[in-house]
Amino acid sequence: MDGPLTAILTTIGADGLPQSSAVWCWWEDGRLLVSTKRWAAKFRNVQQRPPVGFIVVVPANEFRYVEIRGTATTGEDPGCKLRDRIRAKHGIGADAPDPAAADRVVMTVEPVRIVAYGS
């Protein structure tokens, strides 16, 4: 989880159907953190329906992956600090343009179940 990985975050939409998004994330203190925009579907979904699913596939072996199921909460990202940590992990500087900087928020996933697949 420390490397520059792209994962899939699945939330539940207003219609009751899954809504999946490719995301970058940060793992800290046993929780998954995602920087997103206040107007993003995943953020709005979590505010109403907090259960989420998350999968990250190991790039060198697509049959090896981690699945996380949990409950998400939402909060602010003052100064875009989380966004900047995640971007740095992916080789993007804090000074890189972000037209949505004023709308940046955080989703925090508290895992209920974590399962690693593959070897």
Residue, then its C-alpha position, 0 to 999 in steps of 0.5 A: m500500500d506504500g507504493p504508487l498504486t491505482a485502486i478501485l473504490t466502490t460505493i453504493g449509488a442513490d439507485g442502490l447500484p454499485q458505483s466504482s472509481a479508480v483512485w489513488c490512496w494513502w494507508e495510515d494507522g490501519r485506515l484507508l484515506v482518499s482525496t476527492k472532490r466535494w461534488a464527486a459521486k463517490f463522496r456524495n454516495v458515502q455521505q448517504r451510504p457509508p459501506v464501501g469496497f476497495i480493491v488494489v491489484v499488484p501491478a506485477n501479478e494481476f492475480r495478487y490483490v487486496e480487498i478491503r470492505g469497510t465503512a467510510t466517513t467524510g471530512e475536510d482536507p485543509g490545505c490539501k495536505l492529504r492530496d499532496r501526500i498522495r500526489a507525492k507518492h505518485g511523483i507529482g509535486a505539491d505545486a502542480p495545478d489542481p483546478a479543484a483544490a478548493d473542493r478537496v475533501v477526504m474519505t476515510v475508510e475504517p476496514v471491517r474486513i481485509v483479505a489478501y489474495g494470491s501469492 
